Amino acid sequence: MERCINILYIGNAPEYFDPLKQKEKLSLTILENNLLAVNYLNSSKQPDAIICDYHLTGQNGLHLFDWIRQRTIYNGIPFILLAKDFSAEVFKSAFVKKVDDFFVTSDGLPDDFIARVKFLCGFRKGSGPALPAGRSSVAYRMPLSKRIFDIAVASFALLLASPLLLLVILAIRLESKGKVYYIAKRVGRKTFDFYKLRSMRTGSDDLLKKLAKEKNQYNKSTVKEEGILNKPCPRCLQLPEGQTCSPVMYIDTHEVCDYWYNVQKNESARNNSTFVKIVDDPRITRVGKFIRNTSIDELPQLINVLKGDMSIVGNRPLPVYEAELLTVDTLSKRFLAPAGITGLWQVELRGKGGNMSEEERKRLDNEYADHFEGNNFSFWYDIKLILRTIPALLQKGSV
């Protein structure tokens, strides 16, 4: 007989759970604010899961999360954050703090919400869901030989490239104003600060919009395309005017953020429409074009390797907004392998001149993740990928 799951809900919308009670056995304790929740937990109560609204009277839900995670006694209890509307700032905060899960409740809770809670309960307690018969648990660990190799190669490469780096840094500074590098959040097996040399000018958005209107570099949009492109990104609408949740691309006279582009991609494909970025992006400097084509802009990632954020060979780390889209098991598998400067995906892409379908890229990412399953790791396989990277770097053109 299936056990009743005990849920502590902190918030003011218990009606979220009414449809779920008809399908699942659950015991719901409802409290209105963080103070009541703290008093409840201090009375030695141990719920199976804690579900909390972000918007509460007084402190928000993330303050309660911080309090809970500071006490190891609650480490086995998953914490799920709810928000009535999507907010990029709240989502990023929850992601950085490693909240177990995040749901937007504008349309209520999904039908499989309790199944997700049960999974997280098992995961937190170290048991997880039962594996199908015939399958064993898979462990993904960084082999010691790979880590030693990473440190040795990254140290030697930085030492060898330091004169070139100094010249490139000077050239970047002389050609355009701004920092010679930039830092962005990327997701590999964890979220980390990703280092890269700057290849674009700063403050060229107005120029980019003007060129997008004046230069006809795209196929004409169909009526359906026009409708898709005119749809505003719901995440950008939550941000202050002038800010976007992800980098902006310009298509004909329209502009769309990368996140919304990815969300709409399947629909646009069904309509036989294609999004195309501007070929000659005026933000890219002359030095920037050179360091991109030669991959010199990637050299600061050797610092990421020394820090343990990345490996020399692995799957390319993704921006947070892209990583968020890969939620299906068959897609998220790629994160089980370490993030890398080069790898199977990158080598194959350059070898094909940048022409590769998304399905093939995902397949190659998963193929490299399989490389870490059980005892399948081969040091020489990484060496082969590095050797294949060298001629790929010497090709002409930017991919």
Buried (B, 14 or more C-beta within 10 A) or exposed (E): EEEEBBBBBBBEBEEBBEEBEEEBEBEBBBBBBBBEBBEBBEEEEEBBBBBBBBBBEEEBBBEBBEBBBEEEEBEBBBBBBBBEEBBBEBBBBBBEEEBBBBBBBEEBBEEEBBEBBBBBBBBBEEEEEEEEEEEEEEEBEBBEEBBEBBBEBBEEBBEEBEEEBEEBBEBBBEEBEEEBBBEEBBBBBEBBEBBBBBBBBEEBEEEBBEBBEEEEBBEEBEEBBEEBBEEEBBBBEBBEEEEBBBEBBBBBEBBBBBBBBBBBBEBBEEBEBEBEEBEEBEBBBEBBBBBBBBBBBBBBBBBBBBEBBBBBBBBBBBBBBBBBBBEEEEBBBBBBBBBBBBBBBBBBBBBEEEEBEEEBBBBBBBBBBBBBBEEEBEEEEBEEBBEBBEEBBEEEEEB
